[in-house]
Amino acid sequence: MRFTIATLLLITSLASASPADDKSTVVVPGGVPEFRLGPDDVIEVFVWKEPDLSTTVTIRPDGKISLPLANEIEASGKTAAELQVEIAARLQRYVIQPVVNVMVKQINSLKISVLGEVRKPDIYKIKNRITVLDAIAMAGGFTDLARPNRVIVLRNGTAGAQRLVINVNQLVMDKGGAPFYLQPLDTVYVEGR
């Protein structure tokens, strides 16, 4: 069995990337990842028996939200459950035993960029977990000048910036190989000749 450098990089990155490393998810008991909020996500904050404190808000680009009496709160990177605990704690100064629910109304923070030698380079919103092949397909596929053996994935993770080189030709030919999944905010760059 032959291994190329890209295949080894792929195996290494898949082995080291766990759902807990992804800033958009957190693993809860039972192993099911839970969504983490990000900029442009729309949430509804409901405070029981307090209609003046209940509101729908969009998370700003700086990751914060502004709420009546609770003021500015960092929302980006938190789960809905974590955010509702923080809001309830802040409201305790003004409301006796506040009951707070945070509901995610729209997910807009899950994005990837696909650039370089693809037919439609752009920023794409994603709703599900996608592979590098899915991302290239979303961007209309390779141009005639593309080098499928030189697809770069740029990722900012907890360990810092990563530059992963993917050989798409090898991915397609490797029948038993695992797909390379992208993470939110990854940039896929297809090199040209």
Summary of the structure (lengths in Angstrom):
residues: 193
radius of gyration: 20.4
end to end distance: 28.5
largest distance: 66.8
contacts: 563
relative contact order: 0.18
helix: 21%
strand: 36%
